[in-house]
Amino acid sequence: MTFFVALVLTYTVTINAEEYDFKSTVIFPTQELCSQASDAIYPVIYHGFSRNSMAACIKTDQLSVILYAGTFGSTNQNKPNPVA
């Protein structure tokens, strides 16, 4: 079974000597997609905003009903069947 996975990002941004804490959550249909997104975005946050940051992919208890076929959102469900 495949479950939705939440990418949770937490980081601190300093503006005019004041610190602001941020938390972002993005839902993905698979662990693989979540890990790819984390690998892409976390270094940007770590180096650009805050070394006091964290990224984690957390499996939810909700079944993912999206059929993953190599590209996000790509399914063959809506394609017409060819007529011979």
C-alpha positions in Angstrom: 0.0 0.0 0.0 1.1 3.6 -0.7 0.3 6.4 1.8 0.5 10.1 1.3 3.7 11.6 2.7 4.1 15.0 4.3 7.3 17.0 3.7 7.7 19.1 6.8 10.2 22.0 6.7 11.0 24.2 9.7 13.5 27.0 9.6 14.2 30.4 11.2 14.6 33.6 9.2 16.3 36.7 10.7 15.0 40.1 9.5 16.3 43.3 11.1 17.8 41.3 14.0 14.4 39.7 14.7 14.0 35.9 14.3 10.9 34.5 12.8 10.1 30.7 12.9 8.5 29.2 9.8 6.9 25.7 9.2 5.8 24.5 5.8 4.1 21.3 5.0 3.6 19.9 1.5 1.8 16.6 0.7 3.2 14.1 -1.8 1.6 10.9 -3.1 4.8 8.8 -2.5 7.8 8.6 -0.2 10.0 8.8 -3.3 8.6 12.1 -4.5 8.8 13.5 -1.0 12.5 12.6 -0.7 13.3 14.1 -4.1 11.6 17.4 -3.1 13.4 17.4 0.2 16.8 16.8 -1.5 16.1 19.7 -3.8 14.8 22.3 -1.4 16.5 21.6 1.9 20.0 22.7 0.8 18.5 26.0 -0.3 16.9 26.6 3.0 19.9 25.5 5.0 22.4 27.7 3.1 20.1 30.6 2.3 18.1 31.1 5.4 18.9 29.1 8.4 21.3 26.4 9.7 18.7 26.0 12.4 16.4 24.1 10.0 14.9 20.7 9.5 13.3 18.7 6.7 11.5 15.4 7.2 9.2 13.2 5.1 6.5 11.8 7.4 4.1 9.1 6.3 0.5 9.9 6.9 -2.3 7.4 7.7 -4.1 8.3 4.5 -3.9 5.9 1.6 -2.6 7.5 -1.6 -5.1 6.8 -4.4 -3.0 8.6 -7.0 -1.5 6.2 -9.5 2.1 7.2 -9.9 3.5 6.3 -13.4 6.8 8.0 -13.5 5.6 11.6 -13.7 3.5 13.3 -11.0 -0.1 13.1 -11.9 0.5 10.9 -14.9 -2.1 8.2 -15.2 -3.7 6.4 -18.1 -7.2 6.6 -16.7 -8.5 9.4 -18.9 -7.1 8.2 -22.2 -9.7 6.8 -24.6 -9.4 3.2 -25.7 -8.5 2.8 -29.4 -11.1 1.3 -31.5 -10.0 -1.4 -33.9 
